[in-house]
């Protein structure tokens, strides 16, 4: 099976590359907006900005992949509020470009969405829950979902939440940022009223592999096992990495004055994932302990 990965240089793209490479049944083509790949050898690499329709068409026509795994996204939620044109081009128009290309080549698209498609009033949410985004990022992710759902191509949409893990040259995720701050003895404000799962990137990559192998279609939630506040998660990070809890200051979201509103009582159920993909995700402690091993602590 020929797999084309977009956004392969990001945290998710690197994890997808790693797990699919370990399986001998896949021929992997990596693409990302940067000139060079995070890998120096081992796979075909093409520089690709998914907002450029002609480039998407040229590369997908050349490789004719069976599956396109779209890890390319604009994920800085607050900047989506202020850089709406740019973020829409990547998060929505880019997906539409991939859909056009997939239709030409009869490819399947596996695409990633977010709990931000919900308003955070009645979480956790199932795959059948009715979306109601409250941020521009959430509206973009819902628009990309709808573009796939109303297309005539084979697709799978994976909703996930609060990703963490390690990679080469990646931007910091919540856990890595938090560890750096406390190791430098810097106090941090962590919200007590944002409640959701947290997701180790290795679980998300493994779930994606299962969807590709089983050729599953539709919407799937892939997220960590337990649901907790961001503050509770921060204290678990302190426990696992032996950091000073006195530096963690509990606050509520409203005091941060962030440009993008957050879904507060959020989270995703994982019953469908466990029954159809056949695996149980890590809880927050298991995921953090794995991360600690990966970081060499």
ZADO-1210 file (C-alpha; in nm, 4 decimals, padded with zeros to 6 digits):
<atoms>
<atom x="00.0000" y="00.0000" z="00.0000" code="UNK" pos="1"/>
<atom x="00.1353" y="00.3402" z="-00.1003" code="UNK" pos="2"/>
<atom x="00.0970" y="00.6067" z="00.1715" code="UNK" pos="3"/>
<atom x="00.1548" y="00.9794" z="00.1141" code="UNK" pos="4"/>
<atom x="00.1959" y="01.1819" z="00.4338" code="UNK" pos="5"/>
<atom x="00.1459" y="01.5583" z="00.4318" code="UNK" pos="6"/>
<atom x="00.2944" y="01.7684" z="00.7110" code="UNK" pos="7"/>
<atom x="00.5463" y="01.4906" z="00.7743" code="UNK" pos="8"/>
<atom x="00.7902" y="01.7192" z="00.9606" code="UNK" pos="9"/>
<atom x="00.5495" y="01.7947" z="01.2457" code="UNK" pos="10"/>
<atom x="00.4963" y="01.5997" z="01.5675" code="UNK" pos="11"/>
<atom x="00.2114" y="01.3917" z="01.4253" code="UNK" pos="12"/>
<atom x="00.3743" y="01.3496" z="01.0852" code="UNK" pos="13"/>
<atom x="00.6938" y="01.2173" z="01.2415" code="UNK" pos="14"/>
<atom x="00.5048" y="00.9703" z="01.4590" code="UNK" pos="15"/>
<atom x="00.2984" y="00.8515" z="01.1608" code="UNK" pos="16"/>
<atom x="00.6181" y="00.8079" z="00.9597" code="UNK" pos="17"/>
<atom x="00.7757" y="00.6056" z="01.2382" code="UNK" pos="18"/>
<atom x="00.4920" y="00.3611" z="01.2921" code="UNK" pos="19"/>
<atom x="00.4141" y="00.3068" z="00.9219" code="UNK" pos="20"/>
<atom x="00.7843" y="00.2553" z="00.8479" code="UNK" pos="21"/>
<atom x="00.7935" y="-00.0321" z="01.0964" code="UNK" pos="22"/>
<atom x="00.5305" y="-00.2111" z="00.8868" code="UNK" pos="23"/>
<atom x="00.6728" y="-00.3732" z="00.5729" code="UNK" pos="24"/>
<atom x="00.3443" y="-00.3510" z="00.3811" code="UNK" pos="25"/>
<atom x="00.3695" y="00.0237" z="00.3183" code="UNK" pos="26"/>
<atom x="00.5595" y="00.2387" z="00.0698" code="UNK" pos="27"/>
<atom x="00.5873" y="00.5820" z="00.2342" code="UNK" pos="28"/>
<atom x="00.6141" y="00.9167" z="00.0546" code="UNK" pos="29"/>
<atom x="00.6812" y="01.2106" z="00.2861" code="UNK" pos="30"/>
<atom x="00.5775" y="01.5680" z="00.2087" code="UNK" pos="31"/>
<atom x="00.5931" y="01.8874" z="00.4110" code="UNK" pos="32"/>
<atom x="00.6111" y="02.2624" z="00.3548" code="UNK" pos="33"/>
<atom x="00.9801" y="02.2735" z="00.4484" code="UNK" pos="34"/>
<atom x="01.2633" y="02.2292" z="00.1992" code="UNK" pos="35"/>
<atom x="01.4099" y="01.9265" z="00.3771" code="UNK" pos="36"/>
<atom x="01.2703" y="01.6264" z="00.5634" code="UNK" pos="37"/>
<atom x="01.3327" y="01.5583" z="00.9306" code="UNK" pos="38"/>
<atom x="01.4771" y="01.2280" z="00.8032" code="UNK" pos="39"/>
<atom x="01.8057" y="01.2351" z="00.6154" code="UNK" pos="40"/>
<atom x="01.7363" y="00.9081" z="00.4314" code="UNK" pos="41"/>
<atom x="01.4931" y="00.6195" z="00.3928" code="UNK" pos="42"/>
<atom x="01.1899" y="00.7659" z="00.2125" code="UNK" pos="43"/>
<atom x="01.0976" y="00.9737" z="-00.0886" code="UNK" pos="44"/>
<atom x="01.0503" y="01.3365" z="00.0195" code="UNK" pos="45"/>
<atom x="00.8772" y="01.6176" z="-00.1656" code="UNK" pos="46"/>
<atom x="00.8368" y="01.9770" z="-00.0538" code="UNK" pos="47"/>
<atom x="00.4607" y="02.0397" z="-00.0590" code="UNK" pos="48"/>
<atom x="00.2399" y="02.3263" z="00.0547" code="UNK" pos="49"/>
<atom x="-00.1132" y="02.1859" z="00.0467" code="UNK" pos="50"/>
<atom x="-00.2572" y="02.5329" z="-00.0211" code="UNK" pos="51"/>
<atom x="-00.1017" y="02.5202" z="-00.3702" code="UNK" pos="52"/>
<atom x="-00.3512" y="02.3266" z="-00.5780" code="UNK" pos="53"/>
<atom x="-00.1234" y="02.2659" z="-00.8762" code="UNK" pos="54"/>
<atom x="00.1562" y="02.1282" z="-00.6561" code="UNK" pos="55"/>
<atom x="-00.0858" y="01.8962" z="-00.4779" code="UNK" pos="56"/>
<atom x="-00.2145" y="01.7749" z="-00.8147" code="UNK" pos="57"/>
<atom x="00.1355" y="01.7266" z="-00.9589" code="UNK" pos="58"/>
<atom x="00.2748" y="01.5288" z="-00.6652" code="UNK" pos="59"/>
<atom x="-00.0300" y="01.3122" z="-00.6056" code="UNK" pos="60"/>
<atom x="-00.0628" y="01.2383" z="-00.9775" code="UNK" pos="61"/>
<atom x="00.3019" y="01.1352" z="-00.9896" code="UNK" pos="62"/>
<atom x="00.2903" y="00.9009" z="-00.6883" code="UNK" pos="63"/>
<atom x="-00.0779" y="00.7983" z="-00.7126" code="UNK" pos="64"/>
<atom x="-00.1037" y="00.7018" z="-00.3421" code="UNK" pos="65"/>
<atom x="-00.3599" y="00.4584" z="-00.2092" code="UNK" pos="66"/>
<atom x="-00.3944" y="00.6671" z="00.1080" code="UNK" pos="67"/>
<atom x="-00.3161" y="01.0315" z="00.1869" code="UNK" pos="68"/>
<atom x="-00.2645" y="01.0944" z="00.5583" code="UNK" pos="69"/>
<atom x="-00.3112" y="01.4664" z="00.6140" code="UNK" pos="70"/>
<atom x="-00.0954" y="01.5794" z="00.9058" code="UNK" pos="71"/>
<atom x="-00.0628" y="01.9337" z="00.7670" code="UNK" pos="72"/>
<atom x="-00.2543" y="02.1906" z="00.9712" code="UNK" pos="73"/>
<atom x="-00.2436" y="02.5354" z="01.1267" code="UNK" pos="74"/>
<atom x="-00.2924" y="02.4521" z="01.4937" code="UNK" pos="75"/>
<atom x="-00.2082" y="02.7700" z="01.6870" code="UNK" pos="76"/>
<atom x="-00.5619" y="02.8273" z="01.8070" code="UNK" pos="77"/>
<atom x="-00.5277" y="03.1905" z="01.9152" code="UNK" pos="78"/>
<atom x="-00.3538" y="03.2895" z="01.5913" code="UNK" pos="79"/>
<atom x="-00.6390" y="03.1332" z="01.3952" code="UNK" pos="80"/>
<atom x="-00.8548" y="03.4138" z="01.5364" code="UNK" pos="81"/>
<atom x="-00.6184" y="03.6840" z="01.4100" code="UNK" pos="82"/>
<atom x="-00.4768" y="03.5154" z="01.0982" code="UNK" pos="83"/>
<atom x="-00.8045" y="03.3896" z="00.9609" code="UNK" pos="84"/>
<atom x="-00.7223" y="03.4005" z="00.5909" code="UNK" pos="85"/>
<atom x="-00.3943" y="03.2101" z="00.6309" code="UNK" pos="86"/>
<atom x="-00.5320" y="02.9493" z="00.8698" code="UNK" pos="87"/>
<atom x="-00.8412" y="02.8915" z="00.6514" code="UNK" pos="88"/>
<atom x="-00.6203" y="02.8385" z="00.3458" code="UNK" pos="89"/>
<atom x="-00.4326" y="02.5607" z="00.5270" code="UNK" pos="90"/>
<atom x="-00.7056" y="02.4027" z="00.7382" code="UNK" pos="91"/>
<atom x="-00.9905" y="02.4141" z="00.4847" code="UNK" pos="92"/>
<atom x="-00.8765" y="02.5053" z="00.1335" code="UNK" pos="93"/>
<atom x="-00.5755" y="02.2736" z="00.1664" code="UNK" pos="94"/>
<atom x="-00.8066" y="01.9844" z="00.2514" code="UNK" pos="95"/>
<atom x="-01.0247" y="02.0662" z="-00.0493" code="UNK" pos="96"/>
<atom x="-00.7134" y="02.0537" z="-00.2691" code="UNK" pos="97"/>
<atom x="-00.6362" y="01.7075" z="-00.1318" code="UNK" pos="98"/>
<atom x="-00.9941" y="01.5959" z="-00.1964" code="UNK" pos="99"/>
<atom x="-00.9693" y="01.7020" z="-00.5627" code="UNK" pos="100"/>
<atom x="-00.6411" y="01.5147" z="-00.5972" code="UNK" pos="101"/>
<atom x="-00.7752" y="01.2072" z="-00.4172" code="UNK" pos="102"/>
<atom x="-01.0726" y="01.1958" z="-00.6517" code="UNK" pos="103"/>
<atom x="-00.8385" y="01.1967" z="-00.9538" code="UNK" pos="104"/>
<atom x="-00.6284" y="00.9128" z="-00.8138" code="UNK" pos="105"/>
<atom x="-00.8996" y="00.7188" z="-00.6283" code="UNK" pos="106"/>
<atom x="-00.7066" y="00.7717" z="-00.3038" code="UNK" pos="107"/>
<atom x="-00.8406" y="00.7560" z="00.0489" code="UNK" pos="108"/>
<atom x="-00.7851" y="01.0527" z="00.2817" code="UNK" pos="109"/>
<atom x="-00.7243" y="01.0134" z="00.6538" code="UNK" pos="110"/>
<atom x="-00.7692" y="01.3560" z="00.8098" code="UNK" pos="111"/>
<atom x="-00.7350" y="01.4875" z="01.1658" code="UNK" pos="112"/>
<atom x="-00.9908" y="01.7008" z="01.3448" code="UNK" pos="113"/>
<atom x="-01.0369" y="01.8182" z="01.7015" code="UNK" pos="114"/>
<atom x="-01.2644" y="01.8398" z="02.0028" code="UNK" pos="115"/>
<atom x="-01.2764" y="02.2119" z="01.9159" code="UNK" pos="116"/>
<atom x="-01.5646" y="02.1320" z="01.6778" code="UNK" pos="117"/>
<atom x="-01.7735" y="02.1214" z="02.0003" code="UNK" pos="118"/>
<atom x="-01.8727" y="02.4007" z="02.2377" code="UNK" pos="119"/>
<atom x="-01.7490" y="02.2279" z="02.5526" code="UNK" pos="120"/>
<atom x="-02.0774" y="02.2396" z="02.7412" code="UNK" pos="121"/>
<atom x="-02.1656" y="01.8683" z="02.7515" code="UNK" pos="122"/>
<atom x="-01.8472" y="01.6679" z="02.7046" code="UNK" pos="123"/>
<atom x="-01.7213" y="01.4075" z="02.6628" code="UNK" pos="124"/>
<atom x="-01.8461" y="01.3748" z="02.3057" code="UNK" pos="125"/>
<atom x="-01.9143" y="01.0696" z="02.0904" code="UNK" pos="126"/>
<atom x="-01.8604" y="01.0499" z="01.7157" code="UNK" pos="127"/>
<atom x="-02.2333" y="01.1176" z="01.6734" code="UNK" pos="128"/>
<atom x="-02.2495" y="01.4299" z="01.8912" code="UNK" pos="129"/>
<atom x="-02.3638" y="01.7445" z="01.7102" code="UNK" pos="130"/>
<atom x="-02.0772" y="01.9913" z="01.6537" code="UNK" pos="131"/>
<atom x="-02.1075" y="02.3540" z="01.7629" code="UNK" pos="132"/>
<atom x="-01.7668" y="02.5244" z="01.7421" code="UNK" pos="133"/>
<atom x="-01.7057" y="02.8445" z="01.9377" code="UNK" pos="134"/>
<atom x="-01.3658" y="02.9416" z="01.7944" code="UNK" pos="135"/>
<atom x="-01.2508" y="03.0139" z="01.4414" code="UNK" pos="136"/>
<atom x="-01.0147" y="02.7151" z="01.4593" code="UNK" pos="137"/>
<atom x="-01.3111" y="02.4959" z="01.5538" code="UNK" pos="138"/>
<atom x="-01.5110" y="02.6301" z="01.2617" code="UNK" pos="139"/>
<atom x="-01.2198" y="02.5549" z="01.0291" code="UNK" pos="140"/>
<atom x="-01.1924" y="02.1968" z="01.1512" code="UNK" pos="141"/>
<atom x="-01.5670" y="02.1475" z="01.1107" code="UNK" pos="142"/>
<atom x="-01.5543" y="02.2938" z="00.7592" code="UNK" pos="143"/>
<atom x="-01.2770" y="02.0490" z="00.6683" code="UNK" pos="144"/>
<atom x="-01.4828" y="01.7605" z="00.8096" code="UNK" pos="145"/>
<atom x="-01.7863" y="01.8678" z="00.6078" code="UNK" pos="146"/>
<atom x="-01.5789" y="01.8956" z="00.2891" code="UNK" pos="147"/>
<atom x="-01.4791" y="01.5306" z="00.3294" code="UNK" pos="148"/>
<atom x="-01.8229" y="01.4085" z="00.4355" code="UNK" pos="149"/>
<atom x="-01.9919" y="01.5687" z="00.1338" code="UNK" pos="150"/>
<atom x="-01.7249" y="01.4500" z="-00.1111" code="UNK" pos="151"/>
<atom x="-01.7509" y="01.1257" z="-00.3036" code="UNK" pos="152"/>
<atom x="-01.4131" y="00.9886" z="-00.1889" code="UNK" pos="153"/>
<atom x="-01.3161" y="00.7273" z="00.0670" code="UNK" pos="154"/>
<atom x="-01.2224" y="00.9058" z="00.3900" code="UNK" pos="155"/>
<atom x="-01.1690" y="00.8707" z="00.7616" code="UNK" pos="156"/>
<atom x="-01.1779" y="01.1629" z="01.0046" code="UNK" pos="157"/>
<atom x="-00.9912" y="01.1237" z="01.3324" code="UNK" pos="158"/>
<atom x="-01.0897" y="01.3612" z="01.6122" code="UNK" pos="159"/>
<atom x="-00.8318" y="01.3990" z="01.8848" code="UNK" pos="160"/>
<atom x="-00.7379" y="01.6297" z="02.1719" code="UNK" pos="161"/>
<atom x="-00.4275" y="01.7700" z="02.3524" code="UNK" pos="162"/>
<atom x="-00.1428" y="01.5927" z="02.1749" code="UNK" pos="163"/>
<atom x="00.1958" y="01.5451" z="02.3372" code="UNK" pos="164"/>
<atom x="00.5140" y="01.3598" z="02.2515" code="UNK" pos="165"/>
<atom x="00.8623" y="01.4090" z="02.1130" code="UNK" pos="166"/>
<atom x="01.0034" y="01.4737" z="01.7669" code="UNK" pos="167"/>
<atom x="01.2878" y="01.6351" z="01.5755" code="UNK" pos="168"/>
<atom x="01.2677" y="02.0158" z="01.5580" code="UNK" pos="169"/>
<atom x="00.8983" y="02.0275" z="01.6513" code="UNK" pos="170"/>
<atom x="00.7221" y="02.3192" z="01.8147" code="UNK" pos="171"/>
<atom x="00.6626" y="02.2651" z="02.1843" code="UNK" pos="172"/>
<atom x="00.3466" y="02.0898" z="02.2936" code="UNK" pos="173"/>
<atom x="00.1875" y="02.1450" z="02.6356" code="UNK" pos="174"/>
<atom x="00.3907" y="01.8790" z="02.8187" code="UNK" pos="175"/>
<atom x="00.7307" y="01.9781" z="02.6783" code="UNK" pos="176"/>
<atom x="00.6564" y="02.3460" z="02.7420" code="UNK" pos="177"/>
<atom x="00.5485" y="02.2722" z="03.0983" code="UNK" pos="178"/>
<atom x="00.8569" y="02.0618" z="03.1747" code="UNK" pos="179"/>
<atom x="01.0898" y="02.3310" z="03.0382" code="UNK" pos="180"/>
<atom x="00.9239" y="02.6032" z="03.2433" code="UNK" pos="181"/>
<atom x="00.9434" y="02.4147" z="03.5714" code="UNK" pos="182"/>
<atom x="01.2977" y="02.2900" z="03.5127" code="UNK" pos="183"/>
<atom x="01.3914" y="02.6581" z="03.4783" code="UNK" pos="184"/>
<atom x="01.2093" y="02.7352" z="03.8065" code="UNK" pos="185"/>
<atom x="00.9525" y="02.9511" z="03.6274" code="UNK" pos="186"/>
<atom x="00.6009" y="02.9637" z="03.7763" code="UNK" pos="187"/>
<atom x="00.3171" y="02.8791" z="03.5364" code="UNK" pos="188"/>
<atom x="-00.0551" y="02.9473" z="03.5358" code="UNK" pos="189"/>
<atom x="-00.2562" y="02.6347" z="03.4541" code="UNK" pos="190"/>
<atom x="-00.6328" y="02.6334" z="03.4118" code="UNK" pos="191"/>
<atom x="-00.8557" y="02.4251" z="03.6352" code="UNK" pos="192"/>
<atom x="-01.1718" y="02.4555" z="03.4237" code="UNK" pos="193"/>
<atom x="-01.0590" y="02.3059" z="03.0907" code="UNK" pos="194"/>
<atom x="-01.1438" y="01.9355" z="03.1123" code="UNK" pos="195"/>
<atom x="-01.0649" y="01.6764" z="02.8461" code="UNK" pos="196"/>
<atom x="-00.8577" y="01.3728" z="02.7544" code="UNK" pos="197"/>
<atom x="-00.4890" y="01.4098" z="02.6763" code="UNK" pos="198"/>
<atom x="-00.3384" y="01.2053" z="02.3936" code="UNK" pos="199"/>
<atom x="00.0048" y="01.0509" z="02.3618" code="UNK" pos="200"/>
<atom x="00.1103" y="01.0880" z="01.9993" code="UNK" pos="201"/>
<atom x="00.2063" y="00.7195" z="01.9789" code="UNK" pos="202"/>
<atom x="-00.1542" y="00.6167" z="02.0491" code="UNK" pos="203"/>
<atom x="-00.2810" y="00.8498" z="01.7779" code="UNK" pos="204"/>
<atom x="-00.0316" y="00.7112" z="01.5266" code="UNK" pos="205"/>
<atom x="-00.1193" y="00.3509" z="01.6171" code="UNK" pos="206"/>
<atom x="-00.4909" y="00.4220" z="01.5775" code="UNK" pos="207"/>
<atom x="-00.4229" y="00.5747" z="01.2367" code="UNK" pos="208"/>
<atom x="-00.2338" y="00.2615" z="01.1357" code="UNK" pos="209"/>
<atom x="-00.5306" y="00.0439" z="01.2328" code="UNK" pos="210"/>
<atom x="-00.7710" y="00.2622" z="01.0312" code="UNK" pos="211"/>
<atom x="-00.5446" y="00.2321" z="00.7263" code="UNK" pos="212"/>
<atom x="-00.5004" y="-00.1431" z="00.7650" code="UNK" pos="213"/>
<atom x="-00.8716" y="-00.2090" z="00.8106" code="UNK" pos="214"/>
<atom x="-00.9751" y="00.0516" z="00.5493" code="UNK" pos="215"/>
<atom x="-01.2264" y="00.1967" z="00.7930" code="UNK" pos="216"/>
<atom x="-01.4413" y="00.4907" z="00.6911" code="UNK" pos="217"/>
<atom x="-01.6175" y="00.7653" z="00.8860" code="UNK" pos="218"/>
<atom x="-01.5402" y="00.9500" z="01.2073" code="UNK" pos="219"/>
<atom x="-01.3302" y="00.8055" z="01.4899" code="UNK" pos="220"/>
<atom x="-01.2307" y="00.9576" z="01.8227" code="UNK" pos="221"/>
<atom x="-00.8740" y="00.8705" z="01.9219" code="UNK" pos="222"/>
<atom x="-00.7681" y="01.0086" z="02.2587" code="UNK" pos="223"/>
<atom x="-00.6285" y="00.9086" z="02.5955" code="UNK" pos="224"/>
<atom x="-00.8197" y="00.6900" z="02.8375" code="UNK" pos="225"/>
<atom x="-00.8919" y="00.9319" z="03.1230" code="UNK" pos="226"/>
<atom x="-01.0557" y="01.2738" z="03.1312" code="UNK" pos="227"/>
<atom x="-00.9120" y="01.5367" z="03.3637" code="UNK" pos="228"/>
<atom x="-00.8516" y="01.9084" z="03.4016" code="UNK" pos="229"/>
<atom x="-00.5411" y="02.0679" z="03.2592" code="UNK" pos="230"/>
<atom x="-00.4362" y="02.1489" z="03.6167" code="UNK" pos="231"/>
<atom x="-00.4723" y="01.7853" z="03.7265" code="UNK" pos="232"/>
<atom x="-00.2674" y="01.6817" z="03.4250" code="UNK" pos="233"/>
<atom x="00.0026" y="01.9336" z="03.5163" code="UNK" pos="234"/>
<atom x="00.0292" y="01.7864" z="03.8659" code="UNK" pos="235"/>
<atom x="00.0702" y="01.4392" z="03.7140" code="UNK" pos="236"/>
<atom x="00.3532" y="01.5727" z="03.4992" code="UNK" pos="237"/>
<atom x="00.5128" y="01.7012" z="03.8203" code="UNK" pos="238"/>
<atom x="00.4793" y="01.3568" z="03.9799" code="UNK" pos="239"/>
<atom x="00.6282" y="01.1676" z="03.6851" code="UNK" pos="240"/>
<atom x="00.9114" y="01.4120" z="03.6149" code="UNK" pos="241"/>
<atom x="00.9693" y="01.5082" z="03.9805" code="UNK" pos="242"/>
<atom x="00.8995" y="01.8776" z="03.9313" code="UNK" pos="243"/>
<atom x="00.8089" y="02.1400" z="04.1899" code="UNK" pos="244"/>
<atom x="00.4304" y="02.1610" z="04.2253" code="UNK" pos="245"/>
<atom x="00.4595" y="02.4914" z="04.4107" code="UNK" pos="246"/>
<atom x="00.5404" y="02.6559" z="04.0766" code="UNK" pos="247"/>
<atom x="00.2006" y="02.5538" z="03.9359" code="UNK" pos="248"/>
<atom x="-00.0631" y="02.8219" z="03.9930" code="UNK" pos="249"/>
<atom x="-00.4272" y="02.7252" z="03.9419" code="UNK" pos="250"/>
<atom x="-00.6328" y="02.9786" z="03.7440" code="UNK" pos="251"/>
<atom x="-00.9560" y="02.9816" z="03.5462" code="UNK" pos="252"/>
<atom x="-00.9648" y="03.0285" z="03.1706" code="UNK" pos="253"/>
<atom x="-01.1408" y="03.3648" z="03.1817" code="UNK" pos="254"/>
<atom x="-00.8437" y="03.5267" z="03.3575" code="UNK" pos="255"/>
<atom x="-00.6095" y="03.4497" z="03.0652" code="UNK" pos="256"/>
<atom x="-00.7929" y="03.6727" z="02.8132" code="UNK" pos="257"/>
<atom x="-00.7036" y="03.4436" z="02.5236" code="UNK" pos="258"/>
<atom x="-00.8216" y="03.5530" z="02.1756" code="UNK" pos="259"/>
<atom x="-00.9867" y="03.2154" z="02.1023" code="UNK" pos="260"/>
<atom x="-01.2600" y="03.0813" z="02.3317" code="UNK" pos="261"/>
<atom x="-01.1942" y="02.7285" z="02.4593" code="UNK" pos="262"/>
<atom x="-01.4403" y="02.4416" z="02.5005" code="UNK" pos="263"/>
<atom x="-01.4291" y="02.3864" z="02.8768" code="UNK" pos="264"/>
<atom x="-01.6153" y="02.0655" z="02.9606" code="UNK" pos="265"/>
<atom x="-01.4862" y="01.8750" z="02.6620" code="UNK" pos="266"/>
<atom x="-01.3225" y="01.5399" z="02.5916" code="UNK" pos="267"/>
<atom x="-01.3901" y="01.2539" z="02.3519" code="UNK" pos="268"/>
<atom x="-01.5293" y="00.9077" z="02.4213" code="UNK" pos="269"/>
<atom x="-01.3199" y="00.6180" z="02.2904" code="UNK" pos="270"/>
<atom x="-01.5673" y="00.3270" z="02.2898" code="UNK" pos="271"/>
<atom x="-01.5849" y="00.3080" z="01.9088" code="UNK" pos="272"/>
<atom x="-01.2071" y="00.3223" z="01.8815" code="UNK" pos="273"/>
<atom x="-01.1595" y="00.0420" z="02.1303" code="UNK" pos="274"/>
<atom x="-01.4205" y="-00.1855" z="01.9732" code="UNK" pos="275"/>
<atom x="-01.3407" y="-00.1295" z="01.6037" code="UNK" pos="276"/>
<atom x="-00.9672" y="-00.0559" z="01.6123" code="UNK" pos="277"/>
<atom x="-00.9017" y="-00.3165" z="01.8791" code="UNK" pos="278"/>
<atom x="-00.6823" y="-00.1333" z="02.1254" code="UNK" pos="279"/>
<atom x="-00.7098" y="00.0524" z="02.4538" code="UNK" pos="280"/>
<atom x="-00.5326" y="00.3881" z="02.4700" code="UNK" pos="281"/>
<atom x="-00.2898" y="00.4854" z="02.7434" code="UNK" pos="282"/>
<atom x="-00.4176" y="00.6895" z="03.0342" code="UNK" pos="283"/>
<atom x="-00.2350" y="01.0103" z="03.1264" code="UNK" pos="284"/>
<atom x="00.0082" y="00.8444" z="03.3684" code="UNK" pos="285"/>
<atom x="00.0996" y="00.5667" z="03.1250" code="UNK" pos="286"/>
<atom x="00.1543" y="00.8174" z="02.8482" code="UNK" pos="287"/>
<atom x="00.3734" y="01.0405" z="03.0644" code="UNK" pos="288"/>
<atom x="00.5826" y="00.7467" z="03.1826" code="UNK" pos="289"/>
<atom x="00.6419" y="00.6458" z="02.8210" code="UNK" pos="290"/>
<atom x="00.7402" y="01.0033" z="02.7382" code="UNK" pos="291"/>
<atom x="00.9829" y="01.0072" z="03.0299" code="UNK" pos="292"/>
<atom x="01.1510" y="00.6962" z="02.8915" code="UNK" pos="293"/>
<atom x="01.1644" y="00.8460" z="02.5422" code="UNK" pos="294"/>
<atom x="01.3252" y="01.1632" z="02.6783" code="UNK" pos="295"/>
<atom x="01.5839" y="00.9564" z="02.8592" code="UNK" pos="296"/>
<atom x="01.4983" y="01.0815" z="03.2090" code="UNK" pos="297"/>
</atoms>
